[in-house]
Amino acid sequence: MVEIVAINPYLSDITLLFINMLMWAVIARSLLSWFPIDQSSPIYQMLHRVTDPIIDPIRKVMPQSNMIDLSPLGAIFLLIFMSQAVRMLTDYN
């Protein structure tokens, strides 16, 4: 039988904060893609550098739809799943 050990609440809070910030970065990247923004701007470059490690692997796995890239949505679902897993491990007794 596998024993599940609870995560330190402080470590859990830091992890959840990181996941939350990454989720908002993915949302911001998706929203900015709808507008004509200079791709050499520092904000655009920073958002892509931060979110590429999570979006690119999902983009390779997800099937292509016509003109809509659904990989940010997949990344958001993955991040929500990760945050729920961290919360479950924190609350485990």
C-alpha positions as CSV (number, residue, x, y, z in Angstrom):
1,M,0.0,0.0,0.0
2,V,1.3,3.5,-0.9
3,E,1.4,6.1,1.8
4,I,0.5,9.6,0.7
5,V,2.4,12.3,2.6
6,A,0.9,15.8,2.9
7,I,2.8,18.7,1.4
8,N,4.1,21.5,3.6
9,P,1.4,24.3,3.5
10,Y,4.0,27.0,2.8
11,L,5.5,25.0,-0.1
12,S,1.9,24.4,-1.3
13,D,1.1,28.1,-1.2
14,I,4.3,29.0,-3.2
15,T,3.5,26.3,-5.8
16,L,-0.1,27.4,-6.1
17,L,1.0,31.0,-6.6
18,F,3.5,29.9,-9.3
19,I,0.8,27.9,-11.1
20,N,-1.7,30.8,-10.8
21,M,0.8,33.3,-12.3
22,L,1.6,30.9,-15.1
23,M,-2.1,30.4,-15.8
24,W,-2.6,34.2,-16.0
25,A,0.4,34.5,-18.3
26,V,-1.2,31.9,-20.7
27,I,-4.4,33.9,-20.6
28,A,-2.6,37.1,-21.3
29,R,-0.7,35.5,-24.2
30,S,-3.9,34.2,-25.7
31,L,-5.6,37.6,-25.4
32,L,-2.7,39.5,-26.9
33,S,-2.7,37.2,-29.9
34,W,-6.0,38.7,-30.9
35,F,-4.5,42.2,-31.3
36,P,-1.9,43.6,-33.7
37,I,1.0,43.9,-31.3
38,D,4.7,44.4,-32.1
39,Q,6.3,40.9,-31.6
40,S,9.6,42.5,-30.6
41,S,8.1,44.2,-27.6
42,P,9.5,43.1,-24.2
43,I,6.1,42.1,-22.8
44,Y,5.3,39.9,-25.8
45,Q,8.8,38.3,-25.7
46,M,8.5,37.7,-21.9
47,L,5.1,36.1,-22.2
48,H,6.3,33.8,-24.9
49,R,9.5,32.8,-23.0
50,V,7.4,32.1,-19.9
51,T,4.6,30.2,-21.5
52,D,6.3,28.3,-24.4
53,P,7.6,25.5,-22.1
54,I,4.0,24.5,-21.3
55,I,2.2,25.4,-24.5
56,D,4.6,23.9,-27.1
57,P,4.4,20.2,-25.9
58,I,0.6,20.5,-25.7
59,R,0.6,21.9,-29.3
60,K,2.6,18.9,-30.5
61,V,0.0,16.5,-29.0
62,M,-3.2,18.2,-29.7
63,P,-4.8,17.8,-33.2
64,Q,-4.8,20.9,-35.4
65,S,-8.0,22.8,-35.9
66,N,-8.5,25.1,-38.8
67,M,-7.5,28.6,-37.6
68,I,-7.9,28.3,-33.8
69,D,-5.0,27.2,-31.6
70,L,-6.5,25.3,-28.7
71,S,-3.2,24.5,-27.0
72,P,-3.5,27.5,-24.5
73,L,-6.8,26.1,-23.5
74,G,-5.2,22.7,-22.9
75,A,-2.4,24.4,-20.9
76,I,-5.0,26.1,-18.7
77,F,-6.8,22.8,-18.1
78,L,-3.4,21.1,-17.2
79,L,-2.6,24.0,-14.8
80,I,-6.0,23.7,-13.2
81,F,-5.5,19.9,-12.8
82,M,-2.0,20.6,-11.2
83,S,-3.4,23.1,-8.8
84,Q,-6.1,20.7,-7.7
85,A,-3.6,18.0,-7.2
86,V,-1.5,20.3,-5.0
87,R,-4.5,21.3,-3.0
88,M,-5.5,17.6,-2.5
89,L,-2.0,16.7,-1.3
90,T,-2.0,19.7,1.1
91,D,-5.4,18.8,2.7
92,Y,-4.6,15.1,3.0
93,N,-4.7,13.8,6.5
